[in-house]
Every structure is written in C-alpha cells, then in structure tokens.
C-alpha cells in the first residue's frame, strides 16, 4: 500500500510536472528543501539526465503499485481496491494530459506514448480483476501470505478465520519445557507431563503425557501416553497416542501418528531428555501422512 500513497512518489510526480512546465523558483515552504536539492543537482547532472531521473519516478510508482496489488495483505478489500483505482486513474489521467497537451510554444505532444499509458492502465485493471482481486490468488502469491493473510491467519470467503497449517510440510524443531510428575497410584503407575515450546522450526508447542511404572531403581518405565502438537496461538491442533517408546544414548525415543484438522495426519518422532530441576529438552520431527478416512 505504501507504493500507492507514498507522498515522496506522489511529490515526485507533481514536481516533475512543475519542472517540465516552468522554470525553477526556490521555495522555502513545504517541500522547498527537496526542490533546492533538485535545483542543486540539475547543473551537475546535466539537463537530460536530470529530466530522465524525474521521469523515472513514474516507473517506480508503477512497479510499487503492481507489487502492492500482487502481494498486499488487503488487496481484495473494497477500500484498498478503491484507493488503488483512484490513484491509478488520477496519475494516469494527469500523465496522459501532459503527453497530449504541449506546454508552451516549443512543447510537443506524444499521442503514441499517451496511448501506451492508457493501454497499460487497462492491462493493470484486467490483471487485477482476473488475478489479485479473485479468491485463491493467495495460493500463488507471496508463498500463501498475500491477499488477506496476516501471518498464519487468513479470512475465508465466509468471513471466518482459517489458520495456515504450520506443519503442512516436513519439519524439525527443538523443544524445551518443564516436566511435571504426579504421585504413583496404588499399583505403582505414574503419569508425567511435558509442556514445551518449539524453536528452530515452526512456531508452536508440544505437550507429552507419559504413563508408566516406577522401577526398583526409582526410574519410570514409560509404557504409553499421548502427544499434542499445536501451532502458534493453539491452531492447528494435532493429537494422538504414543505408538512406540524406547531408550538410547540420546534419551527417551518416542513416536506417534497424530490426527489433525480436516482429516490430516502427521507422523512424528522425537527424543526427550530430563536435566536438572525438571527441565525437559528434546527434538521433534514430523511429516504429513495420508488423510484419515
């Protein structure tokens, strides 16, 4: 959106017209410093280069506008489309007027160039209607983060919030948290919980519930449990039972198949180490599996 309403760009467009229309007069009012710099550089750059640099502001304006339309977070909003349309029509009309109406007795018209500008405006309009203004453009623009998406969330056609799946692709992340252990029951069974945040990968949290029995050595032999994996803000949420537990030099090894939204599943594997003061660390790796039937 900055490219469309950037005052420096619009100021460049207005001062370009002024310099092409009349000799420079120093002005210490608003914008006077900018025009002083322009007048200072003019004899040092040469008139031809100085004029081309002024004309280049139109190219910068056009490129920034297309960029905003293609990847802007609010492109499909009515107010945003209205601002883009008003800006393009105003700048395009002024530019065509300048190209068609000679300035002074030595000026000349550029009808062919004015026609090109008009065709470009029409092309941008058609492209906007058939591209950025249509639902689904987000799938091909800005890696799924354009057109209405703000970070991991986007608005669906019904106006409800749909959260992008942080675990839609294979991932690996470290986690760190605190292990909480309950008291053994009368059979010696004990339940432990690890609530940890992910780092070095997708943002989110992992919660492990481990169930086992206390051994004669005072350790806990884990026999089963549950895994809950959530993205930032609590969504998406995947959960499932532990399907395999073992030990090696890296600590406790665990794996599970987790069910998530819309029938999606994740196959996850992880490690767990408990260090001093009940701090728990580990790694978790996952990859999308087939949809549940």
C-alpha positions in Angstrom: 0.0 0.0 0.0 2.9 2.3 0.6 3.7 2.5 -3.1 0.3 3.7 -3.9 0.0 6.6 -1.5 3.7 7.3 -0.7 4.0 11.0 -0.5 7.5 11.0 -1.8 6.4 9.3 -5.0 3.4 11.5 -5.5 5.6 14.5 -4.7 8.0 13.4 -7.4 5.1 13.2 -9.9 3.9 16.7 -9.0 7.3 18.3 -9.1 8.1 16.5 -12.4 5.1 18.2 -13.9 6.1 21.6 -12.4 9.7 21.4 -13.7 8.6 20.4 -17.2 6.1 23.3 -17.2 8.0 26.2 -15.8 11.5 27.4 -14.7 12.5 26.5 -11.1 12.0 29.1 -8.4 13.4 28.5 -4.9 10.7 27.9 -2.3 11.4 27.6 1.4 7.9 26.4 2.2 6.8 22.8 2.5 8.9 20.7 0.1 11.3 23.6 -0.5 14.4 21.7 0.7 13.6 18.9 -1.7 13.3 21.3 -4.7 16.5 23.0 -3.6 18.4 19.7 -3.8 16.9 19.1 -7.2 18.0 22.6 -8.4 21.5 22.0 -6.9 21.9 18.7 -8.8 20.5 19.9 -12.1 23.6 21.7 -13.5 25.9 19.0 -12.2 24.0 16.1 -13.8 23.0 17.8 -17.0 19.5 18.6 -18.0 18.9 15.4 -20.0 19.9 13.1 -17.1 18.2 15.3 -14.5 14.9 15.1 -16.6 15.2 11.3 -17.0 15.6 10.9 -13.3 12.4 12.8 -12.7 10.6 10.8 -15.3 11.8 7.6 -13.6 9.5 8.3 -10.6 6.6 7.1 -12.8 8.3 3.8 -13.3 8.9 3.5 -9.5 5.3 4.4 -8.9 4.1 1.8 -11.4 6.3 -1.0 -10.0 5.4 -0.3 -6.4 1.7 -0.2 -7.3 1.9 -3.6 -9.0 3.9 -5.0 -6.1 1.2 -3.8 -3.7 -1.6 -5.3 -5.7 0.1 -8.6 -6.1 1.3 -9.2 -2.5 -0.6 -6.7 -0.4 -2.4 -8.1 2.7 -5.6 -6.1 2.0 -5.7 -6.1 -1.8 -9.2 -7.7 -2.0 -10.7 -5.2 0.5 -13.1 -2.8 -1.1 -11.4 0.3 0.4 -8.0 -0.9 -0.9 -9.2 -1.5 -4.4 -10.9 1.9 -4.3 -7.6 3.6 -3.3 -5.6 1.8 -5.9 -8.2 2.6 -8.6 -8.4 6.3 -7.6 -4.6 6.6 -7.5 -4.0 4.9 -10.9 -6.8 6.9 -12.6 -5.5 10.2 -11.2 -1.9 9.7 -12.1 -2.7 8.1 -15.4 -5.1 11.0 -16.4 -2.5 13.6 -15.5 0.2 11.8 -17.3 -1.9 11.4 -20.5 -2.9 15.1 -20.3 0.8 16.1 -20.1 1.6 13.9 -23.1 -1.3 15.1 -25.2 -1.2 18.8 -24.4 2.0 20.6 -25.4 3.4 23.0 -22.8 4.4 26.4 -24.3 5.2 27.3 -27.9 8.2 24.9 -28.0 6.4 21.9 -26.5 5.3 18.9 -28.4 2.6 16.2 -27.9 3.2 12.5 -27.6 -0.1 10.8 -28.6 1.5 7.4 -29.1 3.1 7.4 -25.7 -0.2 8.5 -24.2 -1.9 5.6 -25.9 0.7 3.2 -24.4 -0.1 4.6 -20.9 -3.8 4.1 -21.5 -3.3 0.5 -22.6 -1.1 -0.1 -19.5 -3.8 1.2 -17.3 -6.4 -1.1 -18.9 -4.0 -4.0 -18.6 -3.4 -3.4 -14.9 -7.2 -3.2 -14.4 -7.8 -6.5 -16.3 -5.0 -8.2 -14.5 -6.2 -7.0 -11.1 -9.8 -8.3 -11.7 -8.6 -11.7 -13.0 -5.8 -12.1 -10.5 -5.3 -10.3 -7.2 -9.0 -9.5 -6.7 -10.1 -13.1 -7.1 -10.3 -15.7 -4.3 -7.5 -18.2 -4.4 -4.8 -15.7 -5.5 -3.2 -16.3 -2.2 -2.2 -19.8 -3.3 0.2 -18.4 -5.9 1.3 -15.1 -4.4 3.8 -14.5 -1.6 4.0 -18.2 -0.6 0.5 -18.1 0.7 0.9 -15.0 2.8 -0.6 -12.4 0.4 -4.2 -11.2 -0.1 -5.8 -11.0 3.2 -3.4 -13.2 5.2 -1.8 -11.8 8.3 0.9 -14.0 9.5 -0.5 -17.5 9.9 -4.2 -16.5 9.5 -6.4 -15.6 6.6 -10.0 -14.8 6.0 -12.2 -17.3 4.2 -15.0 -16.4 1.9 -17.5 -16.8 4.7 -15.6 -14.3 6.9 -14.3 -16.9 9.4 -10.7 -17.2 10.3 -8.7 -20.0 8.8 -5.3 -20.7 10.2 -2.4 -21.8 7.9 -1.0 -25.2 8.9 2.5 -24.7 10.3 3.0 -28.5 9.9 1.9 -28.9 6.3 5.4 -29.8 5.3 8.1 -32.0 6.8 9.7 -30.2 9.7 12.2 -30.5 12.6 12.3 -28.4 15.7 13.8 -28.4 19.2 11.7 -28.1 22.3 12.3 -27.1 25.9 9.9 -27.0 28.8 9.2 -28.4 32.3 8.5 -32.0 33.3 5.8 -32.4 35.9 5.4 -35.8 37.6 2.4 -37.0 39.6 2.5 -39.3 42.6 2.3 -43.1 41.9 -1.0 -44.7 42.5 -1.6 -47.9 44.4 -0.4 -50.0 41.5 2.8 -48.1 41.1 1.6 -46.4 37.9 2.7 -42.8 37.4 1.8 -40.0 34.9 4.3 -37.4 33.8 3.6 -34.3 31.6 6.0 -32.2 29.5 4.7 -28.8 28.2 7.3 -27.2 25.9 7.7 -24.6 23.3 9.1 -25.3 19.8 12.2 -23.4 18.5 14.3 -23.6 15.3 11.3 -24.7 13.2 7.6 -24.0 13.0 6.3 -21.9 15.9 4.1 -23.8 18.4 4.1 -26.1 21.4 4.3 -29.8 22.1 2.7 -31.5 25.1 3.7 -35.0 26.1 1.7 -37.2 28.5 3.8 -40.2 29.6 2.4 -43.1 31.5 4.5 -45.8 33.1 5.5 -47.6 36.3 8.2 -46.8 38.9 11.1 -49.3 38.8 13.1 -50.6 41.8 15.8 -48.2 40.8 13.4 -45.3 41.1 13.2 -44.7 37.4 10.0 -44.6 35.4 9.5 -47.3 32.7 7.3 -45.5 30.1 4.7 -47.7 28.5 2.5 -45.3 26.7 1.0 -41.9 26.6 -0.2 -39.1 24.3 1.2 -36.3 22.2 -0.4 -33.0 21.4 1.2 -30.7 18.9 -0.2 -27.2 18.3 0.8 -24.2 16.1 1.2 -20.6 17.3 -1.9 -19.5 19.0 -3.1 -23.0 19.6 -4.0 -23.9 16.0 -3.8 -26.2 14.1 -4.0 -28.9 16.8 -2.8 -32.4 16.2 -3.0 -35.2 18.8 -2.6 -38.9 19.1 -1.4 -41.8 21.2 2.2 -42.8 21.5 2.9 -45.9 19.3 6.4 -46.6 20.2 8.8 -45.8 23.1 12.4 -46.8 23.7 15.7 -45.6 25.2 19.2 -45.0 23.8 22.1 -42.7 24.4 20.1 -39.6 23.3 17.4 -40.4 26.0 13.8 -41.4 25.6 12.8 -42.1 22.0 9.1 -41.8 21.1 6.9 -41.8 18.0 3.2 -41.3 17.2 0.7 -40.7 14.4 -1.3 -37.6 15.1 -4.7 -36.6 13.8 -5.5 -33.0 12.9 -8.0 -30.7 11.2 -9.8 -31.8 8.0 -8.6 -35.4 8.4 -4.9 -34.5 8.1 -2.4 -36.7 9.9 1.2 -36.3 11.0 3.8 -38.9 11.6 6.1 -37.6 14.4 9.2 -38.9 16.1 11.0 -37.3 19.0 13.6 -37.5 21.8 13.3 -36.5 25.4 15.9 -35.8 28.0 15.3 -34.6 31.5 18.0 -32.5 33.0 18.4 -30.8 36.4 15.5 -29.1 38.1 12.9 -30.9 36.0 13.9 -29.1 32.7 13.0 -31.2 29.7 14.6 -30.8 26.2 14.3 -32.7 23.0 13.8 -32.8 19.3 10.7 -33.5 17.3 10.5 -34.3 13.6 7.3 -34.7 11.6 6.0 -35.2 8.1 2.4 -35.2 6.7 0.8 -38.6 6.3 -2.3 -39.6 4.4 -5.7 -38.3 5.2 -7.9 -40.2 7.6 -10.9 -42.0 6.1 
